[in-house]
Structures are given as C-alpha cells and as structure tokens.
C-alpha cells in the first residue's frame, strides 16, 4: 500500500471531519450570541475562541463571568471541565510520541472532542500510518477555522437574534455523535462502554462543575475494558498463525485504546 502524501493526509483529515464541522457550527453560533448578552466585549468572545478553543469551557466561562465570580473559580471550573482531554491525549500519545515538541503542542491545542473521535478512529484503522499526524492536523485545523467563523457570525448576529440559543440548534452535535457511535455498538465491548457511559452521564448530571462527565468517562472505560477481557477469556486462545482479535476489530494491542473514543458522546462540543 503506497504511503499517502502530507497534503493527501491533511485533506483526508479535513474531509472526514466534515460531519463534525456541520454539527459544531450551531455551537459556535450560539456561543457568539451568548457573549453578545454578557458584559464581555465582542472582541473578547472572538479572542476566547482564538486562544482557548474549547467550546464547553467557553460557554461556562462566559456564563460565570456574567455572574461576577472571581477568576480563581472561573479557571478552576474550566480546568475540571476540560480534564477529559487528558484521556484523549493519553489515547493518542502512542501515535504522536515520535513527533517533536512543536508538533505535539500544536496537535494538543487543536485536540477537541470532535477531532479525537475522527482521529482515534483513523488510528484504529491505520495504526502505523506514517502521515497520521498530518491527518490529525487536517482534522484539528478544519475544526478550529470552523469554530472561528461561526463564533464571529454569532457575535455579529447575536444582538439581532437574542433568543438564538433557545432554538435547539445544539442538537445537531448530539445527532452527529449518535451517527458515529451507533454503528460501533455492534461489538460487545463498545456497546457496554457506550451504555454504561451514557447511563452514568444521565445519573450524574446534577454533579457540580460537570464532574458527571468525568465519572461517566471513567465508568464507561472501566466497563468496556472489563467486557473486553471477559470476551477474550471466554473466546479461548487463537489458533497458530491466526490474526488476533481483541473484540474491537483490532489486530494490535494498541488498538484496544480506541475504545475510549466512545466517551466523546458524553462530552458535548469540544
């Protein structure tokens, strides 16, 4: 199989992220409209999208700022909300550890829920792709540019449509993640992880600082891994020369970490 070029990998990453781009657009629009209703200046909202690029944290930060809380509370809350990105980074690290610090810092900044879902799926199918980081870059940069455009649109039109955030546009992202996750549930470990994570997120929804999301991620991963090990024990040893299947459709040990991509369903936008 020929090695894809940098440009081909970059374009492939952006192309595969297109459904996520469409789903994230309403979130950027709603965030811009939300900023327009707070004491924040318009350029504050755009600067936040440019420098922070974390949708959930931006929504929470804008809301907390409007209530007049201190910066320590604001920073601590957004930090807790974004702790799930540490799990994403740990999952993708085996595929980018060979890159220099500049590359890893860039990809880390561009890492979002949507980019993780797309990129982890790619590495699951192509664990040895030498141009995987360009695929990652294409996915992350397309999401970044999309977020900037729709934030600006929300900032410009938020004043004209003050009730924009009440129209239910955020369901587009939910539908996108459902379309990604449901086909994967044909495999038992993925199905167990998804069901446990979803149920945990629902039951723990009332926890402060969105800690319910972290609980759901941890329980979903644990349940999925237990189901995976149970499937392997009950399945017996593979015959000599046969390809090893971990129950996730993977043929390499590292692929089993792709299970964590199911947890993005509990994370919402970025």
N, C-alpha and C positions, 0 to 999 in steps of 0.2 A: 504494500500500500504506500503510495507516494506521500512524502511529508508535505502538509499544506504550507503555503507561504504565510508570512506575517499578515499581509493585507487580507488574504482569504480567511484566516482565522479570526481576525478583527471583525470583518464583515459578518462572518457566521455568528459570532457572539452577539452582535447588534441585532441581527435578523432573528435569532432565537429568542431574544428578549422583547421583541415587538409586542406579544400579547401582554407582557408585564407593563410595557410602556403605556399601552392603551388603558390598562387598569389603574395605573398610578396617576394618570392625567387629572382625574377629578380630585384626587387628594391634594395635588399642587394647587389646583384652582381654589379648593375650599380653604387651604392654609392661607393663601393670599387674601381671600375675602375675610378670614378671621382676623388677620393682622390689621386690616383696614378698620376693624371695630374696636381695636385696643389703643392705648396711649402710644404704642410704638409708631415711629415714623415709617413711611413707605419703604425708604431705603434700608431701614433696619430689617424688615422682613426679607428683602432680597439678599442682603448681606448674610442673614442667618442661613438661607438656602445655599448660598455660595460656599460658606465656610463650615457649616455644621453638616448639612446634607443628611439629615436623619429625621424623617417625617414625624414619627411618633414623638420624639423628643422636642421637635419644633412646635408641635401642637401644644404639648404640655407646657413648654417654656413660655409660649405666648399667653396661655391661659393664666399661669402663675404670675407672670409679670403684670397682667392686668389687675390682679388682686393685691399687688403691692408686697409680695413676700420678699424676704431677703435673698441675696444672691447665693448664700450657702445652701439654703433649702432648695433653690432652683437647680443649682449644679448637682446636688446630691440626688434629687429626684430624677433628673435626666440621665445621670450615670447609672442608676439602678435600672431604668427602663432599657438602656442600651447594653446591659450586661450580656444579653443573648448573643451579641456579636462576638463575644469571646468563644462561644461554642462554634459559631460559624468559622471563625479564624482557625480554631483547632482542627476542624474537619478538613479545611483546605490546605493547611500547612504542609502536609506531605507532598503536595503538588507544586508548591512555590518556594520551598525551603532552599532550593538551589539558586534562587534569584538574589541579586544584591539588595542592599537596604533601600535604595531609592525605589526600585521596582516594588518591593514588598510594602513600603509606606504608601505608595500610590494606590496599589490594589486594595490595601487596608482601608484607605479613605473612601474608595468607591464601593466598598462592600456594603450591600443592603440586603434586606430580606429577599427582594426580587432577584438581585444578581446572584445571591447564594443559591437560590432554587435552580436557576438556569445553569450556573457554573458547576455546581456539585453534580447535577445530572450529566453534564458533559464529561466530567472526570470519571463518573461512574461507568460511562460507556467507553471512554478512551483514557484509561488511567496513565498511559505512557505517552500522551500527546506532547511532543517537544515544543509545540507552539500554543500550549494550553493557556499560558499567561497572556498571550495576545487575544485569545478568545475571551478570557476573563476581562481584559481591558476593554474590549469592544462592548461587552455587556454592561460593565460598570459606567463607562463614559456615556453610552446612549441613555442610560437611566438618569445620569447626572444632568445632561443637557435638557432632557425632557422635564425634569423637576424644575429647572431654572425657568424654562419657557412658561410653564403653567403657573408657577408662583407669580411671575410677572403679570400674567393675564388676570389672576385673582386679585392682585394688588390694584390693577388698573380698573377692573370692573366690579370690585367688591363693594364700593360705595354705591354704585348704581343698582346692585342686586344684593341688598343687605341680608336677605334670607336665603342666600345661596347654599349655605351649609345645612339647611333643613330639607333639601330636596332629595336626599338619599343617594347622592351620586357616589358616595363611598362604597356602595355595594358592588361597584364594578371590580374593585380589587378582590373582594371576597369571592366573586364568581370566577375570577382568574385563577385564584389559588385552588378552588374546588376542581376546576378543569385539569389542573396539574396533578392533584393528589389522588383523585378517584381512580384513574387507571392504574396507579401503583398499588392500590389496595387488593389487587388480585393475588399478591404474595402475602402470606400469613403474617410474617413479622412486621411488614409495613402497615398492614391493616390493624394489627394490635397497637402499634405505636400511634397511629392516627386516632383511633377510637379513644385510647387512654388519654392522649394529649388533649383531644377535643373536650372530653368529659371533665378533665381536670381544669381546663381553662374556664369552662362554664361554672363549675362548682366554686372555683377560687376567684371568680370575677370581682368579688367585693373586697379583696385584699388591697391595702393602700399601695400607692406608687407602682401599680401594675405588677406587683410581685406574683400575682396569679399566673402570669405568662411564664415566669421563670420556673414556678412549680410545675406547670404543665409540660414545659420542655424537659425538665429533669425526669418526671414520671413517664413521659412518653418514650424517652430514650431508654430508660431502665426496662420498661415493659417490652419494648421492641427487641432489645438485646436478650432478655430472658426467653422470649419466644423464639428467637433465632437459635440460641443454644439448645433449647428443647427440641427444635426441629432437627438440628444436627445430631443430637443424641439418638433420637428415635429413628433417624434415617439410616443409621449404620454407616460403616466405612465405605468409601467409594472403591470401585474396582480398580486394579492397577492400570495406569495409563488414561483413566477417565478424567475428564475435567471436573474440578472441584466446584461445587455449587453451594454457596453459603445460605441458600434460601432467599437471596435477594436478587438472583440472576447474575451474581458476580463470580468471577473466576480468580480473583486475587484477594488476599486478606484485607488490603486497604479499602477495597470497595465496600466492605461492610459498613464503613463510616458514613456512606451515602444515606443510611437510614435517617440521619439527623435532618436531612432536607425536608422531611415530613413536618418538622416542628415549625416551619415558617408559617403554616396555616394558622398558628396561634398568635403570630406576631403582628399581623396587620401590615400597614405600609411602612417600609424601611425601618 
